[in-house]
Amino acid sequence: MTPQAQLAMLLWLPLTLYLFTRYSSQKAIILSFVGGLLFLPQRAGFNLPLIPDYAGMVATCYGIMIGTLIYDYTKINQFKWSWIDIPMVLWCTCPMLSSLTNDLGAYDGFNAVLEQSAVWGLPYFLGRLYLNNLSGLKELAIVILKGGLIYVPLCLYEIRLSPQIHNMVYGYYAHPSGIQQSIRLGGYRPNVFMSHGLVLAMFMTTVTLVAIWLWQSKTISELWGKPMIFWVGVLVVTFVLLKSSGAYGYLIYGLVILFVAKWTRLNFPLILLIFLCVYYLYLGIIGAFSGAEVSDWLAKNYSPERAESLQFRFANEELLRAKAQERPLFGWGGFGRNRVYDYDWKGDLVDVSVTDSYWIIVFGVNGIYGLVTFTVALLNPVFIFAVFRYPAKTWLNPKVGPAAALSVSLVLFFLDSLLNVGFNPTFPLICGGLSGLVIKPVENLSDSPSASPKTKLPTKVKRSPTSRTRRGPIMGRNTANLRR
């Protein structure tokens, strides 16, 4: 960790607190999350006693919690636990069961619970507290869109000249391998300030999906003086240049979900994707999916190189699955006990497994219990949102459109977790916001009362020559493009 990276981490806390003095608590939280994701250095931070280290997005969560306690402490008292929080609570506390069943001790389990709660629980809690309505999710969607647009020139720079921005600013590469894993299709896949090109591609998938649906639902018509169709075009071109084949598939299917909802008012593609994700996990746990058919089809119809990479991933998942099956209920716990070891030619015991997907890590470390709670925590709010609260026929409503796009992006993130390891704290934040939204009554989606004919002001008002008027605040202003 370089001095400039240390300085950035130290300055982030007062900057987060400043945002609370400059904006509302809701907007300060959103800006802190998105800003930390976009610009904080990787693999930098400070060790703290007893609690998770001040590093990465955990540092952002610490700053937000301190800001909330100082500037909006009464908000925390308004939080009420609900049944929908149970899966996330179980997911955050499952490391304790893994530690105890592996004789690692309560202290190890307590530390693991703290770490998991800081990474997943704090963003979820803040989303539940501040983004539990349609307007809050709309604000989050717009800030994510703006963050993606700020990233566009940085992505284009690295596409042309290789991923160097993190090295130029902080003095070292974001990923330990340097630019080795960023060479794709005869060019470069950008990282900017994120940990890997795949994490950036997943973020830009969400940005592009949100931009297209904000445009289609007429939630906002222009941004920074340009019409939304212009920004959609910019994002689509940049997204194509990212050279991430998996992200291409995510965006295409995400658009299928949204446009099927637009044309048929059905959410069948979303429910199908949720079912397929759960079914894939089931097949993976019991070892009934080898992936050979998928890799063979890719080799014949798309790219032999990508097919070989995918089959290598499936082969390693099979090794790790077999190891996880030895302790299926609560997993192996920490310290790399879930991995597969063998002796090399020198007689040394070495790790021979490669973990490319998050689900197999969860299965190996926390077992079926952890995998089920993780799955339910992320997918349950989306299912309730789409089926019981805001069905597909409402997704084109300007109030619902942002929440619909974010819910689809959350399922796509879960799908990506079946194939890659790329944590993004924005998604547990979205999960918390959706969870808070779906436990409340459905919001009124009709136009505001000020737009009804009964409340329209007369076009011309006669006044006596001696009458005086005083201007008051504008009460009926459309604030769709002003809350930035």
Protein Blocks (a to p, Z undefined) as FASTA:
>chain_A
ZZklmmmmmmmmmmmmmmmmmmcfklmmmmmmmmmmmmpcehiacddehiacdehjllmm
mmmmmmmmmmmmmmmmmpccdfklmmmmmmmmmmmmmmmmnonojklmmmmmmmmmmmmm
mmmmmmmmmmmcfklmmmmmmmmmmmmmmmmmmmmmmmmnopaklmmmnopafblnlmml
mggghiacdfkjafbfklmmmmmmmmmmmmmmmmmnomafbeehiafklmmmmmmmmmmm
nopaklmmmmmmmmmmmmmmmmnopaklmmmmmmmmmmmmmmmmnopagolmmmmmmmmm
momklmmmmmmmmmmmmmmmmmmmmmmmnonbenhlmpccdddfkopacdfbdcfbfklm
mmmmnommlmmmmmmmmmmmmmmmmmmmmgfklmmpmklmmmmmmmmmmmmmmmmmmmmc
cddfklmmmmmmmmmmmmpccddfbdcfklpmklpccfbdcddfkbccdddddfkbcfkl
mmZZ
